[in-house]
């Protein structure tokens, strides 16, 4: 479990660095500083929150986990189509 958390933290850090690499001076003040990192981190946090909010109620909570589980269950329970020979 600890390894998974570390990998997720590394992935988020890489995502923030990637945002900074694409647009280093996000607030267009002429220099790359902690404010630009804050803007990039905020953009990443918004994207993650929107992605995790499966039921689109504006909050990430257990209802989203349940909705995601139901989506996966629907996909898994569908029978495969037979291949044409």
BELHU-V960986 format. One record per pair of residues at least 24 apart in sequence whose ideal C-beta (glycine too) atoms are under 7 Angstrom apart, sorted by the first residue. I is the first residue (numbers start at 1). J is the second residue. Records with the same first field share a line. If there is no record, write none. Layout:
I=J ; J
//
This chain:
12=44
15=44
16=40 ; 41 ; 44
19=43 ; 44
//
